[in-house]
Amino acid sequence: MFQRHSGPPTSRGVGVKRGRAEGTAPTRDGDAVMRSGAQRSRVVYVTTGLVEVLLELAADAEPRSASVVLSATPAGEFDPPLDLDPETPVLTHFYLPDAGRSVSAVFGMDLGTPAGRGRARFVTHPQGELSVSERDDLAGVVLVAVPPWEASSLAAFDRAGRRLELHVLDAEPPEEVVED
């Protein structure tokens, strides 16, 4: 069972990305690997810190559902190195759900997620099943959580609804620096 923690998410091995709507630019291109790598291997890798934060978001949103764009970092960028192929995508970050919402509502465009990012998504089903539904915002990989918001109630699926193997890694993503 995951315990709730206080403090900033970055202290638990997860990064929060605000996207261009908040004035920061992405610093890596790990999402491009999500298209092919995770689909072929049918294995999804995610950091423990990201899982903890996503489950906290789910609990805080209940009884409403949540839908959050996720971003990956190539395994080769971790220090110390992970025992994975360097190009293997590891889900490490999420984009704040409210980033760019005002513009999206008016123009119907998602400006909270930089172009080419977010090949994965986290969705919750507070009263539903642990599966992809027709109402979910789909992506190449979809992490689905249901109550009681524990690691055992989290699963990965492809956009067709096929269950994927989910490996939770106790690893810290590389530190990012946003330059002016």
N, C-alpha and C positions, 0 to 999 in steps of 0.2 A: 504494500500500500504506500502511496506517496503521501508525504506529510506536507502541510502548507508551510511556506517559508515567507518571511517578510524581507524587504530589501529590494534593490533593483534587480530586474531579470538578468542583467549581464553578470551578476555575481554567481549565477547558477549554470553557466555554460550555455547561454542562449543570447542571441542578438535580436534586438528590435530594430526593424528598418522602417523608417518613416516614408521612404520613397520621395519622389520629386515634389509631391504636393506639400511636403514640409520643408523643402529646401535642401535636402541632402541628396547626394548622388550615390548610386551603388558603387562598391569598390571591387567587386569580383564578378566573375561570369560563371559561377558554378551551376546555375540553373540550366544552361545549355545541355549539360550531361543528363539531366533528368529525363529528357525525351527518349533517349536510347538506352542508357545504362540501366535505369531502374526497370524499364519495361522488359528488356531482354532477360535480365537476371531474375525477375520476379521477386526480388528482395529489396526492401526499403530500409535504409539506415537512418536513424534519428538520434540526436543526443538526448541524454537523460534530462538535462536542463530544459530543453524545448518541450519535452513531454510534460514535465511538471508545470511549466507555465501554461501550456495549452489546456491542461486539465483544470487549472485554477480559473482560466478564462471561461471554460465551460460551466464550472460551478457558479461563478459570479453571474453568468448570463441566464441561468435557469430561472424561470421556466421557459424563457425564449431560447431559440436555437442560435448558434454562433457559426460564422463562416469566415475563415481567416486564410489569407494567402501565405504560403510557406516558400522559403527559399533554401537552396542547398549550397554547400561548400564542397569542392572536390576533396577527397580524403588525403590527397597529397599535400594539402595546405595546412594540415594539422601538425602541431608540435607539442609533444612528441608524436612521431608518425603513427598512423593507424595501421593495423595489419590487414590492409585492403589495397586493391589496385588504386594507384594515385588518382585515376579519373573517376572513381566511384563517387557518386553524389551522396552526401550526408546532409539530411535536413537539419539546419542549425538556426534559422531565423524565421521571423514572421513579420508581416507588414501590418501595422496598426489598422484595424478595420475601419476606423473613421477617417483615415487620411484620404483627402480628395472627395469625400462624400457629397459635399455641396455641389461641386462641378459635375459629378456623376449624375446627381439628381436632375440637373438642368439640361445637360448635354448628352447624357447616356453613355459617357465614356469614363473608364476607370483610370483616373490620373494618379491614384494613390499607389499604384504598382508600376514601377518603371517598365518600359517595353522590353520584351524578351525575358522577363522575370516571372517567378511564381508558377512554375510547372507543377506545383503541388498545392493542395488545399486541405485545411482542417475544418471539418463540419461536425456539429453535434446533433443528436436526436434525443431531446429530453424525454419524449414519450414514445420513442420509436425503437426500431431494431438496429442491431449492429451490422448494418449493410448500407450500400449506396442506394439512395432513393431517387425517383424522378425529379424531386424538388430540389435536390442538392445542386450547388454550383460545382460543376465538374472541372477536373484538371487531369493531367496525365496520371497523377497519383492522388488519391483522396484518403486522408486519415479520418476515420469516423470514431466518435466516442459517444457512449451512452452512460447514464447513471449506473453506478455510484461514483463516476468520475475517478476511477482508479486505472492503473496501467493495464489491468486485466480486462477493462472495458474499452480498450482502444484497439483498433485494427486498421490495416491498410488494404486498399482496393485499387484496381485500375479503373479507368473511366467506364469500362464495360461492366463493372461490378464484380469482377473476379478478385477473390481474396489473394493478397500478396503476403509473403513472409515479412514480418516486421522485426528488425533487430534494433534494440535500444543500446546505444553505446555510451559508456561513462567517459566522455571526452569533452574537452573545452574547445569551442571553435577558435580559430586564430583571431587575435585582437585586430580590430579595424581602426583605421585612422581616416577621418574625413578632412581633406585639405581644403583651405579657402580658395 
